């Protein structure tokens, strides 16, 4: 676990939407992709409830695909609403980061 695991859990909806913006994926592949970008590998107990919430909110839709010799997988695709939500979250993030940096600066 890295020093920012707690932050990552809070940011997980935005991170998943950003990953789905680049390419659809199933839960395990999304976890691997985040790990490749330097984040902790997200455990299923955190990942799947967030994906279910994104799906119920209409931000992504699952498509069942056949597995390679195993069970099928739910591959999540970003919806138009998901693109809009990601844009909102990106905007909020761009405002939040400088404010947070100012607040926690050592020289204030």
C-alpha positions in Angstrom: 0.0 0.0 0.0 1.4 3.4 -0.9 1.2 6.5 1.1 -1.7 7.8 -0.9 -4.0 4.7 -0.8 -6.7 6.6 1.2 -6.7 9.4 -1.4 -6.9 6.9 -4.2 -10.0 5.3 -2.8 -11.7 8.7 -2.7 -10.6 9.5 -6.3 -11.5 6.0 -7.6 -14.7 7.1 -9.5 -12.8 9.8 -11.3 -9.8 7.5 -12.0 -12.1 4.8 -13.4 -14.0 7.3 -15.6 -10.6 8.6 -16.9 -9.4 5.0 -17.7 -12.7 4.2 -19.4 -12.4 7.4 -21.5 -9.2 6.0 -22.9 -10.4 2.4 -23.4 -13.3 0.2 -22.2 -12.3 -2.5 -19.8 -13.4 -5.1 -17.3 -12.8 -4.6 -13.6 -9.5 -6.6 -13.3 -8.0 -4.9 -16.4 -9.0 -1.4 -15.0 -7.2 -2.3 -11.7 -4.1 -3.4 -13.7 -4.1 -0.2 -15.8 -4.2 2.0 -12.7 -1.3 0.0 -11.2 0.6 0.5 -14.5 0.2 4.3 -14.0 1.6 4.1 -10.5 -1.5 3.7 -8.3 -2.1 0.8 -5.9 -3.8 -2.2 -7.4 -7.4 -1.7 -6.5 -9.0 -4.7 -4.6 -12.3 -6.0 -5.8 -14.0 -5.1 -2.5 -13.4 -1.4 -3.5 -13.5 -1.6 -7.2 -16.7 -3.4 -8.0 -19.0 -1.3 -5.7 -17.6 1.8 -7.4 -18.2 0.3 -10.9 -21.7 -0.7 -9.9 -22.4 2.9 -8.7 -21.0 4.4 -11.9 -23.2 2.0 -13.9 -26.3 2.8 -11.8 -25.6 6.5 -12.2 -25.6 6.0 -16.0 -21.9 6.9 -16.4 -20.9 3.5 -17.9 -22.6 0.5 -19.4 -21.4 -3.1 -19.2 -21.3 -5.4 -22.2 -20.9 -9.1 -21.5 -18.1 -10.7 -23.5 -17.1 -14.3 -23.7 -14.1 -15.2 -21.6 -10.9 -16.8 -23.0 -11.6 -20.3 -21.8 -13.2 -19.0 -18.6 -16.4 -17.2 -17.6 -17.6 -14.2 -19.5 -16.6 -10.7 -18.4 -18.4 -7.4 -18.0 -16.6 -4.9 -20.1 -17.5 -1.3 -19.1 -17.9 1.4 -21.7 -18.1 5.1 -20.9 -21.5 6.7 -21.8 -22.1 10.3 -22.9 -23.2 11.0 -19.3 -19.9 9.5 -18.1 -18.0 11.8 -20.5 -19.9 14.8 -19.1 -19.3 13.7 -15.5 -15.6 13.2 -16.2 -15.4 16.7 -17.6 -17.0 18.0 -14.4 -14.7 16.1 -12.2 -11.6 17.2 -14.2 -12.8 20.9 -13.8 -13.3 20.4 -10.1 -9.9 18.8 -9.7 -8.2 21.6 -11.5 -9.7 24.1 -9.0 -9.2 21.9 -6.0 -5.5 21.2 -6.4 -4.2 24.8 -6.3 -6.4 25.6 -3.4 -5.2 22.5 -1.5 -1.6 23.3 -2.3 -2.0 26.9 -1.0 -3.6 25.6 2.2 -0.9 23.1 3.0 2.1 25.1 1.9 4.9 25.3 4.4 5.5 29.0 3.8 2.1 30.4 4.4 
